[in-house]
Amino acid sequence: MDWPFDPDGEKGSEGRRKYGHAILAKKIDEEEDFPLSAEEYVDQYGDHPVRIDYETVVSVADVFELVDQEEFEDFPDFHGTVGEALREADYWPYRLEHA
């Protein structure tokens, strides 16, 4: 896919690689953006890259295809809902080992 900017460049990662949820959260102003519409978020950032791991990059729109919620009340609501979608899509590379 042709990205509007390099996922590992200054605009995509602030000079160093950032992954998954951190990239999505950095696009939000916690004081001004809530309640936040999922549709408006995707309209604005849908073609932006989200690095999942060192070799996988998907778009914000790809991530939000898995998000069922239409609006987020606050940042914890956004964080939890999007995090769950990332885990369900296996876009969350870190796993706890259960004994």
Disulfide bonds with the S-S distance in Angstrom:
none
